[in-house]
Structures are given as C-alpha cells and as structure tokens.
Amino acid sequence: MENGKHPWQQKPQPITDVVAEETCDIVVIGAGISGVVATQSAAEAGADVICVEKFGGFTAHGTDICGVNTKVHERYGIHIDPIKAARLIYAWGQQQSNYDLIRTYTERSGEMLDHYIDMMEDAGYTVKVNDEMTARTDWDTLDDRYQMFRSPHLFEVPEGSSLKKVMWNAAYLVRTVMASAEALGARFWFNTEAVQLIREGDRVTGVIVKDADGYKRICARKGVILATGGITDNQEMLECFCPIALRADKNDNFPPGGNMGDGIVMGAQIGAALSRVNPAPVIHPVSFTVLAPGFNSSWLMINRDGKRFCNETAYEPCITNARMNAPGNVAWAVWDSHFDENFKRQEPAKYARLNESVTDGVQKAVDEGDYVMADTLEELAQKIGVPPENLVKTVERYNQLVEAGEDTDFGVPERFLSPVKDAPFYASTISAWLLCVPYGLHVDAHSQVCDEDDDPIGGLYAVGNVQGDFFANSYPVTLPGSNHGRSVTFGRLVGQSLAQDEYLDGTPITR
Ligand SMILES: Cc1cc2nc3c(=O)[nH]c(=O)nc-3n(C[C@H](O)[C@H](O)[C@H](O)COP(=O)(O)OP(=O)(O)OC[C@H]3O[C@@H](n4cnc5c(N)ncnc54)[C@H](O)[C@@H]3O)c2cc1C
C-alpha cells in the first residue's frame, strides 16, 4: 500500500522510456489455458496475435476440463441440461454473478471444447469423461442441491505413445494448442511482463511490456485480451477480497507469483471496475487416502470442541468452507469399523473401481499416521485432542438422526449418513487445499471489460480467472472442471470474435 492506497487504486506513472514498438491486431496477456486458447483462436480466425507471458513458458495445472454436451459426451450417452446447469450455478452464487455469461458457457462450451477434442485426438491423445474422481458417476441423479454433472474431460497419453507424459493433464491441451497457434503465425513473447495498458479516449489501444531489454510498446489494432489469471498469489488482494483463502492449509498454485492480479491492477488503472461479486475460491478437501473423507466419502464431522458443525456431504466447497471457519480451523471426520460397507453404499461406482482393498487402504493410512484409530470413542477423542464427553454426545445425536433416516440438523441425504457404533473408531483430519482464487474485472455478456458505470471499455476483454462476475461466493462443482471449461470457452469465443470484429453474439464491433 502506498499513500493509503492499494496498487489497484493508484494512478500509474506514465512510462516514457520505451525502447521499441511493435504493432499487431490483438495482444493477449498471459499464456495460461485461457490465454493460449484465445491466442490460437484469434490466429486461426486470421488475426496477427502476440501473447506476452511473464514466465519462461506456458502455465498449466489440473486435470478436468469441462465442456457441456461434447462429442465425447455423445459417445458416452451423456446429456446435460444446459439450462438447468446454468440455473444451478447462478443460484449457487446467490445470483451475484452474470447469468448471461453462465448461460453462454453452458450452451457453448461443448462446441468450443469439441474443436480441441478433435485437435487432441489428431495429435494422438485420448479423451475420456472423468467420472471417477471429481465428478461422481451418479451424482447427476441427486437433487438440485448436490446435483453434479459428468462434465469433466480428461486428456491422456495412450499406452505406448511417444508423447511426453507430465503430471498435470491440462498441460497436454495447452501445449498442443500453443503449437497450433505458433503454426498459425501467433507469436509468444516469454519472459515479458505486461505492466501498463494504453488507453486513448474510450479505447484500449495497446500495452506497455517489460523484458530484459526494457520497456516496449505493443499497439493492438483490434484489442487486448487480459488472461492473467486470478489473485491466488497476492496476499494484499486476498486480505481485501477473499480472506477465507488465507485459512487454507496448502497453496499449490504455481509457478509462484503467476497469479498476482496484474490484470486487475492494469485494468483498474485505466478506469475498469473490479468485479462486485464475492470471489469464489477453489479450495478442495483433497486427500489421496483410500476413503478420502470429504472428497470421496462422507462421514460425521466434528470441530475442535468435538461438536458436529456442518453438512458433511462430499460436495466439495461445503466441507472446506465450514472447516476454515471452524474454531481453530480444524475438523475431523469420524467413522467406525463398518467403513467398507458404508463406503460401498455411499459410492457404489467408485467402490467397484477401486483397485485396492478398502480395509487394507485404511490400515495403511493408520500405519502411516494419516488416520487415527482407537478402541473407544473416549480414546479416539483423547488422541485427536477433542473433549471426550462432547464427542460421545455428538455421536449419540448423530446416530439418532441416522436411525431416523433424516438429518434434521444439517440435511445430509440419507445415502451419505453412516452410523458410528462399533469399534474400532477412526478419525481423519480434513484438508483444505487452495487451488486458485478466481477474481477479476467487471465484464459484460461479451466478456468485455466495463467501467464503474457498466459501460464497456473499447478494445479490452478478460478471459479465464481474471474474467470477473462468473463465479460468486464459493466455487460450484455443479459442472466439475469449470475453471478450465470457462477459460477454454471464453478464450475461444473472445479470440475468434475479436479477430472477426464481432461481439460474441455475432453483431459487428464498430470502432
Ligand atoms: C494444482 C491445481 C489443480 C487444478 N485443477 C483443476 C481442474 O482439475 N479443473 C479446473 O477446471 N481447474 C483446475 N485448477 C484451476 C485452473 O488451473 C485455473 O483456474 C486455470 O489455470 C486458470 O487459467 P487462466 O488462464 O485464467 O490463468 P493461469 O493458468 O493462471 O494463467 C495466467 C498466466 O498469466 C501470466 N501473467 C500474469 N500476469 C502477467 C503479466 N503482467 N504479464 C504477462 N503474463 C502475466 C501468468 O504468469 C500465467 O502464466 C487447478 C489449479 C491448480 C493450481
């Protein structure tokens, strides 16, 4: 903070010591999934594109990529109701976000991803619907509150292929799309940081970037697409906009310093409004143990005081949100010796696909210190440091609800209720893994950045996590893989339409 103002509230010093100038049609800022897709799509539509990236290569992480009703869905016989999916996502954000953006996403993401499915299959990758991990096989049959569609796609390197394997599958898509963009003539300027947007009158006409040689001006005939990611790495922004994210255990965003909210600062400094919605941090209870409490399965959950405090259905953000606001920021899942049959009842499809015995997996987790085991509830309470009398009382009440078949306290569906009755008893902490904090600029239905009066700023667009107004309050897993999905959808829609001098609905852009 300087003079009592945050960087996004300050007027920037004009940069005059520019050593070089370049002109193109479109500048894309950031080579993550949204920026690379935008670059490729604009180049494919005939534009001369430069993508600037502050690091030495592209950024990609994660696995699931959502598209609604793709050709792969057709092969699987899956149909997702796009109107319902939009309604659920909008409702999840308490109607704070921009419904038109969400609807565009659910209606057009299939067609957008199909383009890349073809490209990936041509390049030798396989693609499947990932309903083994984030999306559950039959959660699309649950009621609205928990309905989760089988939307995520997973690109893989087939056995025997010479394609290079990497840890995060999303990188397969990004590197393939980047190669296509380069073949189409797009230029990627790595180790080049965008520092200031150039606004002339009511339009953004370019950007000042900095590399090892100094400042350079890039003039953009058609416009600038911000694709700088969210605010995950920016402590000051997290404190201001999303303090709950600071209570997560682990931040695996990388490379560190990538998601500093640069697009927000650059945009605000030329008059763009920040998104008015509460950011929706992506904080999952990721665990790689066999039951993965909170992620793969649902069990009674207690806080530091040994008291039940939330709905334990493994609909991801519910659990982590509750834990991060629990006293001491700690939570334990508790279950009993019938875990095998209870897990099978909760998640029959997942259970059938396991390639290890649940009993062996639980024992391994106990041996490795991931789970705590005890012969009595009192002993378990002592081992995990919660008041034994409270745990006993909590378990009594929980078991009554299970027996009645209705969780009148928190509303967990009967399928996910499992009594805690017979020794040995087990406990496992619930992790909170911060993947990213999408938060960005206020945009309209064309993903064009707007000012405080909601008027679009000519020539400035935002895609990916710097596109504000899409998610609100808490990341929904209605359509798992939506971070990537909306990055691909709007990256492609905006790249293509800007190159063709059109808005997303096909109406011409007049300058
Ligand atoms: C471990 C992990 C797992 C995940 N798993 C999934 C998943 O399975 N499904 C899913 O949908 N999402 C997942 N996510 C989230 C997803 O990866 C992000 O939402 C997605 O990367 C956002 O894409 P983006 O293009 O907006 O931003 P990013 O991928 O963050 O790219 C932004 C790029 O802009 C560059 N940049 C920033 N500022 C500047 C500047 N001033 N000048 C030049 N360049 C700049 C950055 O260096 C970066 O390369 C995961 C995230 C993590 C960390």
The ligand as an SDF file (V2000), in Angstrom:
LIG
                    3D

 53 58  0  0  0  0  0  0  0  0999 V2000
   -2.9770  -27.8250   -8.6270 C   0  0  0  0  0  0  0  0  0  0  0  0
   -4.1530  -27.2850   -9.3860 C   0  0  0  0  0  0  0  0  0  0  0  0
   -5.1100  -28.1420   -9.8950 C   0  0  0  0  0  0  0  0  0  0  0  0
   -6.2040  -27.6330  -10.5900 C   0  0  0  0  0  0  0  0  0  0  0  0
   -7.1350  -28.4880  -11.0930 N   0  0  0  0  0  0  0  0  0  0  0  0
   -8.1430  -28.0160  -11.8600 C   0  0  0  0  0  0  0  0  0  0  0  0
   -9.0370  -28.8950  -12.5140 C   0  0  0  0  0  0  0  0  0  0  0  0
   -8.8950  -30.1160  -12.4500 O   0  0  0  0  0  0  0  0  0  0  0  0
  -10.0610  -28.3440  -13.2390 N   0  0  0  0  0  0  0  0  0  0  0  0
  -10.2330  -26.9850  -13.3600 C   0  0  0  0  0  0  0  0  0  0  0  0
  -11.1610  -26.5500  -14.0430 O   0  0  0  0  0  0  0  0  0  0  0  0
   -9.3820  -26.1380  -12.7660 N   0  0  0  0  0  0  0  0  0  0  0  0
   -8.3460  -26.6130  -12.0230 C   0  0  0  0  0  0  0  0  0  0  0  0
   -7.4540  -25.7570  -11.4440 N   0  0  0  0  0  0  0  0  0  0  0  0
   -7.6450  -24.3160  -11.6440 C   0  0  0  0  0  0  0  0  0  0  0  0
   -7.1680  -23.9170  -13.0180 C   0  0  0  0  0  0  0  0  0  0  0  0
   -5.9100  -24.4670  -13.2740 O   0  0  0  0  0  0  0  0  0  0  0  0
   -7.1430  -22.4070  -13.1630 C   0  0  0  0  0  0  0  0  0  0  0  0
   -8.4170  -21.9360  -12.9020 O   0  0  0  0  0  0  0  0  0  0  0  0
   -6.7210  -22.0160  -14.5710 C   0  0  0  0  0  0  0  0  0  0  0  0
   -5.3570  -22.2490  -14.7150 O   0  0  0  0  0  0  0  0  0  0  0  0
   -6.9830  -20.5720  -14.8570 C   0  0  0  0  0  0  0  0  0  0  0  0
   -6.4810  -20.2880  -16.1210 O   0  0  0  0  0  0  0  0  0  0  0  0
   -6.0840  -18.8180  -16.5220 P   0  0  0  0  0  0  0  0  0  0  0  0
   -5.6830  -18.8670  -17.9410 O   0  0  0  0  0  0  0  0  0  0  0  0
   -7.1350  -17.8870  -16.1190 O   0  0  0  0  0  0  0  0  0  0  0  0
   -4.8410  -18.4520  -15.5890 O   0  0  0  0  0  0  0  0  0  0  0  0
   -3.4230  -19.1120  -15.4040 P   0  0  0  0  0  0  0  0  0  0  0  0
   -3.4140  -20.5190  -15.8570 O   0  0  0  0  0  0  0  0  0  0  0  0
   -3.0210  -18.8400  -14.0160 O   0  0  0  0  0  0  0  0  0  0  0  0
   -2.5070  -18.2880  -16.3980 O   0  0  0  0  0  0  0  0  0  0  0  0
   -2.2560  -16.9210  -16.2260 C   0  0  0  0  0  0  0  0  0  0  0  0
   -0.9320  -16.6050  -16.8930 C   0  0  0  0  0  0  0  0  0  0  0  0
   -0.7700  -15.1920  -16.9700 O   0  0  0  0  0  0  0  0  0  0  0  0
    0.5670  -14.8750  -16.6830 C   0  0  0  0  0  0  0  0  0  0  0  0
    0.6200  -13.4630  -16.2560 N   0  0  0  0  0  0  0  0  0  0  0  0
    0.0690  -12.9100  -15.1590 C   0  0  0  0  0  0  0  0  0  0  0  0
    0.3180  -11.5970  -15.1110 N   0  0  0  0  0  0  0  0  0  0  0  0
    1.0440  -11.3110  -16.2180 C   0  0  0  0  0  0  0  0  0  0  0  0
    1.6130  -10.1140  -16.7320 C   0  0  0  0  0  0  0  0  0  0  0  0
    1.5150   -8.9450  -16.0860 N   0  0  0  0  0  0  0  0  0  0  0  0
    2.2910  -10.1650  -17.8990 N   0  0  0  0  0  0  0  0  0  0  0  0
    2.4490  -11.3420  -18.5610 C   0  0  0  0  0  0  0  0  0  0  0  0
    1.9560  -12.5090  -18.1100 N   0  0  0  0  0  0  0  0  0  0  0  0
    1.2450  -12.4920  -16.9520 C   0  0  0  0  0  0  0  0  0  0  0  0
    0.9280  -15.8490  -15.5850 C   0  0  0  0  0  0  0  0  0  0  0  0
    2.3250  -15.9620  -15.4330 O   0  0  0  0  0  0  0  0  0  0  0  0
    0.2620  -17.1190  -16.0940 C   0  0  0  0  0  0  0  0  0  0  0  0
    1.1090  -17.8400  -16.9390 O   0  0  0  0  0  0  0  0  0  0  0  0
   -6.3460  -26.2410  -10.7520 C   0  0  0  0  0  0  0  0  0  0  0  0
   -5.3780  -25.3570  -10.2400 C   0  0  0  0  0  0  0  0  0  0  0  0
   -4.2890  -25.8830   -9.5650 C   0  0  0  0  0  0  0  0  0  0  0  0
   -3.2620  -24.9200   -9.0480 C   0  0  0  0  0  0  0  0  0  0  0  0
  1  2  1  0
  2  3  1  0
  2 52  2  0
  3  4  2  0
  4  5  1  0
  4 50  1  0
  5  6  2  0
  6  7  1  0
  6 13  1  0
  7  8  2  0
  7  9  1  0
  9 10  1  0
 10 11  2  0
 10 12  1  0
 12 13  2  0
 13 14  1  0
 14 15  1  0
 14 50  1  0
 15 16  1  0
 16 17  1  0
 16 18  1  0
 18 19  1  0
 18 20  1  0
 20 21  1  0
 20 22  1  0
 22 23  1  0
 23 24  1  0
 24 25  2  0
 24 26  1  0
 24 27  1  0
 27 28  1  0
 28 29  2  0
 28 30  1  0
 28 31  1  0
 31 32  1  0
 32 33  1  0
 33 34  1  0
 33 48  1  0
 34 35  1  0
 35 36  1  0
 35 46  1  0
 36 37  1  0
 36 45  1  0
 37 38  2  0
 38 39  1  0
 39 40  1  0
 39 45  2  0
 40 41  1  0
 40 42  2  0
 42 43  1  0
 43 44  2  0
 44 45  1  0
 46 47  1  0
 46 48  1  0
 48 49  1  0
 50 51  2  0
 51 52  1  0
 52 53  1  0
M  END
$$$$
